[in-house]
Amino acid sequence: MILIVQGGEPTSLSVDKTMRPMRSVYLSEMLQRRNIKCGVIAPMFSHQSKFFRFGKKNLEISDKNGIDYYLLKTPGYKGDHSIKRVFDHLIFGLKVFSKLIKIHFFVAKIDLVFSGYPHIESSFFSGLFCKIFRIPIVLDIKDDWPQMFNYKQYKSIFKYKILYFYYLPFWFLIKKIIHSWVTISPEFQKLLIRKNPTLSNKKSFVAYLTSHAFLGGSEKTARKSFKNRISLIFAGTYSKNVYDIMPLLETLSKSKLKYELNFYGKYEFLLPQIENFKSKNIKWSTHNWLPYDQLQEKYSVASFMMIPIEDRDDFNCSFPNKFIDAILSGIHPIIPDGTAMANFCRRADIGLIYSRSETSKLDDYEIKRIASKKINPRDLMKNFPELSHLENYDRLSSFLIRIIK
């Protein structure tokens, strides 16, 4: 049996259908197809929506694919960067340790643990369980924790210094315990090895954050949406120290074209950034969360998906799920230069790349050319098969099965 420890919301069981499924769900589905029994351990509390999904008690449930979910009660929290969140994650980590022991001895023998990182505490206690019972653990690294708390955005703030030194011993021990690790792009793999040389001694694997999202809108739809204004979309949580839209707005304001910017999800931090920005050719509006299938409909008539990430090492090396969702839904990403995403777009001849420089300007003809056509995801995957959802998770599941054998 393979146990997947997921610090976030699996979503396939969620009462809130606005979120995309997470890697734990996709990986479990693929392993089940290959006759490998799977279980997913996750918190009852939803990190994204800040509520308890099925009440506040521990819950064990199986989905239609036969995947067992073990949802654990934790205290919950309101602030993403609060002491209550740290306490919540610590409680979850301790409960993960206890649950792994119970499953291993009373449900089914655990052959491998696949742990999402961060969540640092649950990764540590999963690793401790695996160390004691000599079970391989594979760490799925999607963020540069705890090193990110030394980035310029956080370094001067006292509470982040405390968080850095709190997480550092966990990370030091996790690196020693793990059997192998997985990450989200070749560039991120290189970044992690550069910052953590001991990881070079462990087996590693790149698995992109692909999803089932697959529309590839038509040329006719794209031209229709372009007649009045070029439509740009952002969906998700617009977080502080994650996104910076001002360089993109400054660049678009220098164009003679007209733009419509639509934001879906959680955007409170966006408002003070954008409200004082005045430009006659940029119209913007905000909307509530949309279910994932309805969001796909919005993608199909948009020209670009905005991914205005901050200038940070981890973001510049990442292939975030927004980027993958965009190109597999047939919509061009608009992204800052100096990133792994920009390098990929140049190779694939897709997307629109802007500079974070104050003097940057995009060519209006190039904007029109790209806005008037859609990406064909099937053609793209012929040249980049690693973007195929089936191929991506088939390769990842094969990697895990080889470890077991």
C-alpha positions in Angstrom: 0.0 0.0 0.0 1.2 3.5 -0.8 0.2 6.3 1.6 0.1 9.9 0.3 0.3 12.6 3.0 -1.2 15.8 1.7 -1.1 18.9 3.8 -3.6 20.7 1.6 -7.1 20.0 0.4 -7.5 16.9 -1.8 -10.5 18.6 -3.4 -12.0 15.5 -5.0 -14.0 15.1 -1.7 -14.4 18.8 -1.1 -17.8 20.4 -0.5 -16.1 23.5 -2.1 -15.8 22.8 -5.9 -13.9 25.9 -6.7 -10.5 24.3 -6.3 -8.7 22.1 -8.7 -7.7 18.6 -7.6 -4.3 18.3 -6.1 -1.4 16.0 -7.0 -2.4 13.5 -4.3 -5.7 12.8 -6.1 -4.1 12.5 -9.6 -1.3 10.2 -8.3 -3.7 8.0 -6.4 -6.0 7.6 -9.4 -3.0 6.5 -11.6 -1.7 4.1 -9.0 -5.2 2.6 -8.6 -5.3 1.9 -12.3 -2.0 0.0 -11.9 -3.6 -2.1 -9.1 -1.6 -0.4 -6.3 -3.7 0.2 -3.3 -3.6 3.9 -2.2 -4.7 6.0 0.8 -4.5 9.7 1.3 -4.1 11.4 4.7 -5.2 15.0 4.7 -6.5 17.6 7.2 -10.2 18.1 7.6 -9.6 21.9 7.6 -9.4 23.5 4.2 -6.3 25.8 3.9 -7.7 27.6 0.9 -11.2 28.3 2.1 -10.6 28.3 5.9 -13.4 26.0 6.9 -13.9 22.4 8.0 -15.2 20.4 5.1 -17.2 17.7 6.7 -17.5 18.8 10.3 -14.7 18.8 12.9 -14.3 15.1 13.7 -11.8 12.7 12.1 -13.3 11.0 9.1 -12.5 8.0 6.9 -14.1 7.8 3.5 -13.6 6.1 0.1 -14.2 7.8 -3.2 -15.7 6.3 -6.4 -12.2 5.1 -7.4 -11.7 3.1 -4.2 -9.1 5.5 -2.8 -9.3 5.7 1.0 -9.1 9.2 2.6 -8.2 9.7 6.2 -9.2 13.2 7.1 -7.8 14.4 10.4 -9.2 17.0 12.8 -7.0 20.0 13.5 -7.7 23.3 15.3 -7.9 25.5 12.2 -6.7 29.1 11.8 -7.6 32.3 10.0 -4.2 33.9 9.1 -1.9 32.2 6.6 1.2 33.6 8.5 0.0 33.2 12.1 1.1 31.3 15.1 -2.3 29.4 15.0 -1.3 28.1 11.6 2.0 26.8 12.9 0.2 25.1 15.8 -2.5 23.6 13.5 0.2 22.1 11.2 2.1 20.7 14.2 -1.0 19.0 15.5 -1.6 17.6 12.0 1.9 16.3 11.8 1.6 14.5 15.1 -1.8 13.0 14.1 -0.2 11.8 10.8 2.4 9.9 12.7 -0.2 8.2 14.8 -2.5 7.5 11.8 0.4 5.9 9.8 1.1 3.5 12.7 -2.5 2.5 12.9 -2.8 2.0 9.2 0.4 0.0 9.0 -0.5 -2.4 11.8 -4.3 -2.6 11.6 -5.3 -1.8 8.0 -2.6 -2.7 5.5 1.2 -2.9 5.4 2.6 0.4 4.1 5.2 0.0 1.3 5.9 3.6 0.6 4.9 7.1 1.8 4.7 10.0 -0.6 4.6 13.3 1.3 3.7 16.7 0.0 6.2 19.4 1.0 5.6 21.9 2.4 3.7 21.0 4.9 6.9 20.7 6.9 5.6 19.2 10.1 3.7 16.3 8.4 6.7 15.6 6.2 8.9 15.4 9.2 6.6 13.0 11.2 6.0 11.0 8.1 9.7 10.7 7.7 10.1 9.7 11.3 7.6 6.9 10.9 9.4 5.7 7.8 12.8 5.8 9.6 11.5 3.8 12.5 9.8 1.1 10.4 12.3 1.2 7.5 9.9 2.3 4.8 11.0 4.4 1.9 9.6 8.0 1.8 9.5 10.2 -1.3 9.2 14.0 -0.7 7.2 16.0 -3.2 8.9 19.5 -3.0 6.9 22.3 -4.5 8.2 25.3 -2.6 11.6 26.5 -1.4 10.9 26.2 2.4 12.2 27.3 4.8 14.8 29.2 2.7 12.0 31.5 1.3 11.9 33.2 4.7 15.3 34.6 3.9 14.1 36.2 0.7 14.1 40.0 0.5 10.3 40.1 0.8 10.5 38.4 4.3 14.1 38.8 5.6 13.6 42.1 7.5 10.4 41.0 9.3 11.0 39.5 12.7 8.2 36.9 12.7 9.7 35.3 9.5 13.1 35.1 11.2 11.4 33.1 13.9 9.6 30.9 11.4 12.9 30.3 9.5 14.7 29.0 12.6 11.7 27.0 13.7 11.5 25.2 10.4 15.2 24.8 9.8 15.8 21.8 12.1 12.8 20.0 10.6 14.2 20.5 7.1 17.7 19.4 8.1 16.4 16.1 9.4 13.9 15.6 6.6 16.7 15.8 4.0 18.6 13.0 5.9 15.6 10.7 6.2 14.1 10.8 2.7 14.8 8.1 0.2 14.0 10.2 -2.9 12.4 13.4 -3.9 10.2 14.9 -6.7 9.8 18.4 -7.8 7.9 20.5 -10.4 10.4 21.6 -13.1 14.0 20.9 -14.1 14.9 24.5 -13.1 13.5 24.0 -9.6 15.4 20.8 -9.3 18.6 22.6 -10.0 17.7 25.4 -7.6 17.1 22.9 -4.8 20.3 21.0 -5.4 22.3 24.3 -5.4 20.8 25.4 -2.1 20.8 21.9 -0.6 23.8 19.9 -1.9 23.0 16.8 0.1 19.9 16.4 -2.1 22.2 15.5 -5.0 22.9 12.2 -3.3 19.2 11.2 -3.4 17.2 10.0 -6.4 15.1 12.8 -7.9 12.4 13.1 -10.4 10.5 16.0 -12.2 6.7 15.7 -12.4 4.9 18.8 -13.7 1.7 20.1 -12.0 -0.5 19.0 -14.8 -4.3 18.6 -14.5 -7.2 17.3 -16.4 -7.9 20.8 -17.7 -8.2 20.5 -21.5 -10.2 22.7 -23.7 -8.1 24.4 -26.4 -10.6 27.0 -27.5 -11.2 27.8 -31.2 -9.7 30.5 -33.4 -13.2 31.8 -33.9 -13.8 32.2 -30.2 -10.5 34.0 -29.8 -11.2 36.5 -32.5 -14.7 37.2 -31.2 -13.3 38.0 -27.7 -10.7 40.4 -29.3 -13.1 42.7 -31.1 -13.7 45.2 -28.3 -10.9 44.6 -25.7 -8.2 42.0 -25.2 -9.3 39.9 -22.3 -6.8 38.9 -19.5 -7.8 36.7 -16.6 -6.4 35.8 -13.2 -8.0 33.0 -11.1 -7.0 32.0 -7.5 -5.7 33.8 -4.4 -3.8 37.0 -5.2 -1.3 36.8 -2.3 1.1 39.3 -0.8 4.8 38.6 -1.7 3.6 36.2 -4.4 2.2 38.4 -7.2 3.2 41.9 -8.4 0.9 43.2 -11.1 2.3 46.7 -11.4 5.1 46.0 -13.9 2.5 44.3 -16.2 0.0 47.2 -15.8 2.7 49.7 -16.6 3.6 47.8 -19.7 0.0 47.4 -20.9 -0.6 51.1 -20.3 2.0 52.0 -22.9 0.1 50.1 -25.6 -2.5 51.7 -27.9 -4.7 48.6 -27.5 -7.6 48.2 -25.0 -7.6 45.6 -22.3 -10.1 44.0 -19.9 -8.7 42.4 -16.7 -10.8 40.0 -14.8 -9.9 38.5 -11.4 -11.7 35.5 -9.9 -11.1 34.3 -6.3 -9.5 36.0 -3.4 -8.2 39.4 -4.3 -8.2 41.6 -1.2 -4.4 42.3 -1.5 -4.8 43.2 -5.2 -7.2 46.1 -4.5 -4.7 48.6 -3.0 -2.2 47.7 -5.7 -4.5 48.4 -8.6 -7.1 50.9 -7.4 -4.9 54.0 -7.7 -3.6 52.9 -11.1 -5.2 55.1 -13.9 -5.1 54.1 -17.5 -7.8 54.8 -20.2 -7.1 51.6 -22.0 -7.2 49.2 -19.0 -10.6 48.2 -17.5 -10.6 45.8 -14.6 -13.2 43.9 -12.5 -13.2 41.4 -9.6 -15.4 38.4 -9.2 -16.0 35.6 -6.6 -14.7 32.1 -6.7 -16.0 30.0 -9.6 -16.3 26.2 -9.7 -13.4 24.7 -11.7 -15.6 23.7 -14.7 -17.1 27.2 -14.9 -13.7 28.7 -14.7 -12.7 26.6 -17.7 -15.5 28.4 -19.7 -13.9 31.8 -18.8 -10.5 30.5 -20.0 -12.0 29.5 -23.3 -12.9 33.2 -24.2 -9.9 34.9 -22.7 -6.8 35.9 -24.7 -4.3 35.7 -21.9 -3.9 34.3 -18.4 -1.9 36.7 -16.1 0.8 35.1 -14.0 2.5 38.2 -12.6 4.8 36.5 -10.2 7.2 38.3 -7.9 10.9 38.4 -8.7 11.9 35.5 -6.4 14.3 32.5 -6.9 11.6 29.9 -6.3 9.0 31.5 -8.5 11.4 32.2 -11.3 12.3 28.5 -11.4 8.7 27.2 -11.1 6.1 25.9 -13.5 3.0 26.7 -11.3 -0.3 25.0 -11.9 -1.7 28.3 -13.3 0.8 28.1 -16.1 0.1 24.5 -16.9 -3.7 25.1 -16.7 -3.4 28.0 -19.2 -1.5 26.2 -21.9 -3.4 23.0 -21.6 -6.7 25.0 -21.8 -5.5 26.7 -25.0 -4.9 30.1 -23.5 -1.7 32.0 -23.7 0.1 32.9 -20.4 1.4 36.4 -20.0 4.5 36.1 -17.8 7.6 38.1 -16.7 10.9 37.6 -18.4 13.7 35.9 -16.5 11.6 32.9 -15.6 11.5 29.2 -16.5 8.1 29.8 -17.9 9.4 32.5 -20.2 12.2 30.2 -21.4 9.6 27.4 -22.2 7.3 29.8 -24.0 10.2 30.9 -26.3 10.9 27.2 -27.1 7.3 26.4 -27.7 6.5 29.8 -29.5 3.5 30.5 -27.2 2.6 33.1 -24.6 3.5 36.8 -24.2 6.5 37.8 -22.2 6.9 41.2 -20.5 9.8 42.7 -18.6 9.7 43.8 -15.0 11.7 46.9 -16.1 9.9 50.3 -15.8 10.9 51.1 -19.3 9.6 47.9 -20.9 7.1 48.0 -23.8 5.3 45.2 -25.7 4.8 45.4 -29.4 1.2 46.0 -30.3 1.4 43.8 -33.4 2.8 40.9 -31.4 0.0 41.3 -28.8 -2.6 41.2 -31.6 -1.0 38.2 -33.3 -0.9 36.1 -30.2 -4.4 37.3 -28.9 -6.0 36.3 -32.2 -5.0 32.6 -31.9 -5.4 29.8 -29.4 -2.8 27.2 -28.3 -3.6 23.7 -29.6 -2.7 21.6 -26.5 -2.6 18.3 -28.6 0.0 19.8 -30.9 2.0 21.2 -27.9 2.1 17.8 -26.2 3.5 16.2 -29.3 6.7 18.2 -28.8 6.5 18.3 -25.0 5.0 14.9 -23.9 5.8 15.7 -20.3 2.9 18.1 -20.3 0.5 15.3 -21.0 -1.4 14.6 -17.8 -1.6 10.9 -18.5 2.1 10.7 -19.5 3.2 12.8 -16.5 1.5 10.8 -13.8 2.2 7.5 -15.5 5.9 8.4 -15.3 5.6 9.5 -11.7 3.7 6.4 -10.6 6.4 4.2 -12.4 9.1 6.0 -10.4 7.4 5.1 -7.1 6.7 1.5 -8.1 10.4 1.0 -9.0 11.3 2.2 -5.4 8.9 -0.4 -3.9 10.3 -3.2 -6.1 
